[in-house]
Amino acid sequence: MSKIKKNFELQGLEIVDTSTEGKAIAKHENLVVFIEGAVPGDVVNVMVHRKKNSYAEAKVTKIVKPSKDRTEPKCEHFGTCGGCKWQSLSYATQLYYKQKYVTDAFTRIGKLTYGDVTPILANKEPYFYRNKLEFSFSNKKWLTNEEIKNGVEVPNKNALGFHIPGLFDKILDINNCYLQAEPSNSIRLAIREYAFKNNLTFFDIRNKVGFLRTVIIRTTSTKEVMVVISMFENNEEDMKALCSHLKDKFPQITSLQYAHNPKGNDTIQDLEIKTFSGKDHITEEMEGLKFNISAKSFYQTNSEQAYELYKVARGFAQLKETDVVYDLYTGTGTIANFIARDCKKVTGIEYVEAAVKDAFKNSENNGIKNTFFAAGDMKDIFTYEFVNAHGNPDVIITDPPRAGMSPEVIAVMLNLKPSRIVYVSCNPSTQARDLALMEHLYKIERIQPVDMFPQTAHVENVVLLTLK
């Protein structure tokens, strides 16, 4: 057994791999060490801050020899902010490890039989690719190492930005974020400046006081902008004054909304969203189809790469005009409407009722008449009775959340025996787990990783299964 303990320094470790969470991996004797602040190819000294029987967690104290694949991070907040952890790794190397993640998951977790994995589809732009960001207000600003070292008194502890990883009550005040294109940064900074000038209080999550709570900014390729601000203390007068300021300053905002959120969490799904100005939705466009996205709706957060993803899914489905298709976890019905012209009928199922309403609207607005959508828990809706009413599927397209599909849903799919299943996943590990339950009936024909989130370890993956 290793003698390494907490606060033990290890020297000269070579980084040999990355984890699915994006941490670097080194080995010391028989111990796997997960390391923050390193990239594959680095040789580093580290300080252990957690020790278990089979692994340890550590942080870099010194880069002894930098990797040839190491790059200079673009963002000033790198290393403190919890996002974009791979900014110090070249994009080509990011793609290599994302593809490796898929093959490792299928081999080690699923123990699956499969052929070659098609090279990952790279994102054209490694920055400014997101169409949605959510920022939090807090009166507990996270002090940077520089601020602490300088010992300067910080009288204003209010912050608008991202949560510090592992600390629910600390927010890093963001000056500039490279994930979402303008006017995202300008809008966020304008809200912060207005709040400071008008002495608006920021949310205190521990004591449950404060006015401003979160702001969501969404954009589309059609240049529409949605801003949704939530308040903890219900003060419509101050909220309307803030919204009026934003409306005057940013005429490009096409949907300006707000909500009162007195709950214990930041989710807005069960809140009443009020429209201050503009529409209650924004519109995305894809191959001439227009998709309405409301404040509560899920939509892929990378619009341009979502189009590439959907083209892959459609291609894998090999649709015929006589095919009945089920689109599980349909969201706003984007995939369902995207493929509707190529088949007889598409039935979409989604948990979020507001998203299903958008899905119906999207079909109606695009003159699509061969779709149907149902709202509810997947295992409760996707039953044999439901299939008897809406037709047995020739093709199933499924795009579940990170947790994957429940055994009940998989069992129904297997009993229905569609000729083809297209499984879209944002988590190759749970995807591999699910595919292992289907392998006795289905053969893995094609695998296509897609990079939706540059500068992170996340990877999307599409698999075509055919009935044996």
Beta strands, then each sheet from edge to edge (+ up, - down):
strand 1: 9-14
strand 2: 17-18
strand 3: 24-28
strand 4: 31-36
strand 5: 43-51
strand 6: 55-65
strand 7: 132-138
strand 8: 159-163
strand 9: 171-173
strand 10: 212-219
strand 11: 225-231
strand 12: 255-260
strand 13: 273-278
strand 14: 281-286
strand 15: 289-294
strand 16: 324-328
strand 17: 345-350
strand 18: 371-375
strand 19: 395-398
strand 20: 420-425
strand 21: 442-450
strand 22: 460-467
sheet 1: 1+ 5- 6+ 4+ 3- 2+
sheet 2: 9+ 8- 7+ 10- 11+ 12+ 13-
sheet 3: 14+ 15-
sheet 4: 18+ 17+ 16+ 19+ 20+ 22- 21+
end
